[in-house]
Amino acid sequence: MNAGPSTSSNINADKRLIVEALSCVRGDRILFRDLNFTLEPEQAGLITGPNGVGKSSLLRLIAGLLKPFSGSITAPETRALCDDNLALDEHLPLEKALHFWASLDGDASIDVETAMASAGLGRLAEVPVRYFSTGQRQRARLARTYLTGAPLWLLDEPANGLDTASVEQLGQVLQNHLERGGLILAASHIPLPIHFDLTLELKPLAAAS
Ligand SMILES: Nc1ncnc2c1ncn2[C@@H]1O[C@H](COP(=O)(O)OP(=O)(O)OP(=O)(O)O)[C@@H](O)[C@H]1O
């Protein structure tokens, strides 16, 4: 992976993520309540907490895929959720799969070649996605995230399956996104090599809640 071109146009710097008094219920269980935080452009936040506490749910709420039980979320209009969903046609070679995806949901000003290079996938352009290893799939998710051109990246365990060198390279891609005015909110059990401005530690609520 490389960090992508530093000459890319800067992301609109007046975008913020503001979460106010946010509560989340899944099934009949409240996962967290009254969560408040703000992320400014060029800032990164880390969500921590044990399995099942609601980290992915928080990311999905901010992505707009779940509805808050209460509270509000103000976020940049375009948000990229990078989770375990690959969302690429597995039968197509990577480059074609990314082109197809970008034609539906990508930012036309970002080219697929740059996205592949940023995720260290250039030499796999002609390989059908279904042959990808776990780590290569993770890189493909990152390339797809990059292609959105979204200021806010919501990353759910982005280092899963990556080897040590690739985690470092992932850090460079994330740092480059921040330096272009982007925002990052990540849930990760694996330490990520970037500076986090904010850590949100989610704790299990008592069963009676
Ligand atoms: N569709 C659903 N309906 C009801 N409950 C759900 C649903 N999806 C997830 N949950 C529950 O919500 C809780 C939080 O799940 P979530 O995936 O947000 O946790 P997490 O902190 O990301 O966990 P992990 O560290 O294992 O990834 C879990 O107890 C899970 O079983």
The ligand as a Gaussian input file, in Angstrom:
#p B3LYP/6-31G(d) Opt

LIG

0 1
 N      -30.080000      -7.257000      13.959000
 C      -29.890000      -7.327000      15.276000
 N      -30.937000      -7.503000      16.113000
 C      -30.748000      -7.575000      17.447000
 N      -29.548000      -7.486000      18.038000
 C      -28.486000      -7.328000      17.239000
 C      -28.581000      -7.243000      15.836000
 N      -27.356000      -7.089000      15.324000
 C      -26.512000      -7.062000      16.376000
 N      -27.187000      -7.213000      17.518000
 C      -26.622000      -7.255000      18.878000
 O      -26.129000      -5.964000      19.183000
 C      -25.012000      -6.105000      20.053000
 C      -23.902000      -5.214000      19.573000
 O      -23.368000      -5.736000      18.364000
 P      -22.177000      -4.999000      17.664000
 O      -21.863000      -5.794000      16.429000
 O      -22.511000      -3.565000      17.507000
 O      -21.016000      -5.145000      18.745000
 P      -19.454000      -4.862000      18.627000
 O      -19.064000      -4.064000      19.822000
 O      -19.109000      -4.305000      17.303000
 O      -18.843000      -6.328000      18.762000
 P      -17.484000      -6.990000      18.190000
 O      -16.349000      -6.458000      19.019000
 O      -17.709000      -8.448000      18.434000
 O      -17.389000      -6.661000      16.742000
 C      -24.664000      -7.576000      20.100000
 O      -25.100000      -8.102000      21.324000
 C      -25.424000      -8.158000      18.954000
 O      -25.830000      -9.463000      19.221000

